[in-house]
Amino acid sequence: MERHFKTLLIDRSQKQFQLTREGLRVYEAAKEILHQYEKLLSELQEMKKVISGTIRISTIYSIGLHELPPYIKKFLPRISVGERPRGIPPVEPRL
């Protein structure tokens, strides 16, 4: 790391291990980077959680019955596909 940063990070003149000012800054920055990395991992895991709720899709019968279900299963594998019960009027656009 000293070669990479082109600076002395460890004071080797003492018997005990001691960081230089630059070494201490690199150490603190590395801790921050590791913290951000762990936070990112946690957020990504949270995003993988199961999607829940209701999705209503209005489509013509043949598309909704034959074409759409494979795509829903591919992208939302835990979603079940059902038809609109008979007697319920079609969805009208709301403006």
Contacts in CASP RR format, 6 or more apart in sequence:
PFRMAT RR
TARGET T0000
AUTHOR 0000-0000-0000
METHOD contacts of the structure
MODEL  1
MERHFKTLLIDRSQKQFQLTREGLRVYEAAKEILHQYEKLLSELQEMKKV
ISGTIRISTIYSIGLHELPPYIKKFLPRISVGERPRGIPPVEPRL
1 9 0 8 1.000
1 26 0 8 1.000
2 8 0 8 1.000
2 9 0 8 1.000
2 10 0 8 1.000
5 22 0 8 1.000
5 26 0 8 1.000
7 20 0 8 1.000
7 22 0 8 1.000
7 23 0 8 1.000
8 20 0 8 1.000
8 22 0 8 1.000
8 23 0 8 1.000
9 19 0 8 1.000
9 20 0 8 1.000
9 22 0 8 1.000
9 23 0 8 1.000
9 26 0 8 1.000
10 17 0 8 1.000
10 18 0 8 1.000
10 19 0 8 1.000
10 20 0 8 1.000
10 23 0 8 1.000
11 18 0 8 1.000
11 19 0 8 1.000
11 20 0 8 1.000
19 27 0 8 1.000
50 78 0 8 1.000
51 76 0 8 1.000
51 78 0 8 1.000
51 79 0 8 1.000
55 76 0 8 1.000
55 79 0 8 1.000
56 91 0 8 1.000
57 64 0 8 1.000
57 68 0 8 1.000
58 90 0 8 1.000
58 91 0 8 1.000
59 68 0 8 1.000
64 83 0 8 1.000
65 83 0 8 1.000
68 81 0 8 1.000
69 81 0 8 1.000
72 79 0 8 1.000
72 81 0 8 1.000
73 79 0 8 1.000
73 81 0 8 1.000
84 90 0 8 1.000
END
